[in-house]
């Protein structure tokens, strides 16, 4: 039975350097974890066929002894619980008959609705084997008459994370090992402006504001555009050319003003323009993308492979930012990454949420070849984890604990449960009309 209170083997807690002996130690640890790689190593040394078969049997035994639950042992889902926090984060906990539990997160925008939606799926999951992750994804998504939508895909996303967490814990390996193994030695992250100014990270993004407000008018005047540009120029000068600075339009800018800002900011080479317009009209986004050499990034409000297909086909963005709590979970992000790779497009996963969101995103980042940078990786989440995240020099080490690689402190979590905070309501200060924030 899995002991939820034992320490994880080498969790996210320690930083990691990119070069030399640390990388070698990473490789050594990884070789110990992957029995198949040891098998191939013996073959490469010229072992005879009989000796190879003997080694394979020993490797199988070694792998089985390290697994938390033997692969043929029955595991059944016994309960699904949801937790809505005061900051509007939504967690899902899936329990099993063998004592292993899995954790995931859902969209925070419709927190109580998502929590109710997950409970509605519980009768389907009860008694099922949690290790059939993709099968359950398909059943939850396709057994609804109406496909997709932010609530359904958020429910699927949270449950998907929790099931991958259980499967990894049952086998005693991180999720990325089940997705083909690591493609890198560490995970680049970005934080906020303050993090960059303190030297904690070397990448961050800023919003668009001037005169105390965002760019919500259809055509902003030269004074507004000039102030935004001047502010960015000062940042570039103070931090230097080696710090990556993205600009988040947040989908709150009208196309007419977006193009003015895009052209004015180009000389300072932002890392990307994020959501220069809302994502409902991909043709408008593609038109803007065709008029600048700065990468367009989008995806935090797009869900499933079907949503990202049109963006890729129309070349509306050259950086994708799917959210693991919204786009379809680990299962779907891996597929979106494969589609994007065929278009030479990297992923910079969106993450304004909690520790499960970051941990699940890191499992994807560790396993795909076209990962670019992870949002929210400068947060430790010490207020929810037994072993907090710890980035070093703008990177997180690869997780080595089983499943998502984290352990939720349930006492800390329960202390934060309560009515969720509301999203801001924003209006034009002059005429009172609704504006995006």
Secondary structure, DSSP 4 states (H G I P E B T S, - for coil): ---TTSPPTT-TTS---SSHHHHHHHHHHHHHH-HHHHHHHHHHTT--HHHHHHHHHHHHHHHHHHSSS-TTS---EEEEEEEEBTTS-EEEEEEETTS-EEEEEE-STTHHHHHHHHHHHHHHHTTS-TT-HHHHHHHHHHTSSS---HHHHHHHHHHHHHHHHHHHHHHTSBHHHHTTS-SSSEEEEEB-HHHHHTTS-SEEEEE-EETTEE--SSS--HHHHHHHHHHHHHHHHHH-TTSEEEEE-TT-S-HHHHHHHHHHHGGG--S-EE-SS-SS-HHHHHHHHTT-SSPEEE-TT--HHHHHHHHHHTT--SEE--BTTTSSHHHHHHHHHHHHHTTT-EE--B--S-HHHHHHHHHHHHH-TTB--EETTT---TTTBSS----BTTEEEPP-SSBTS--B-HHHHHTTBSSPPPPP--B-TTT--B---
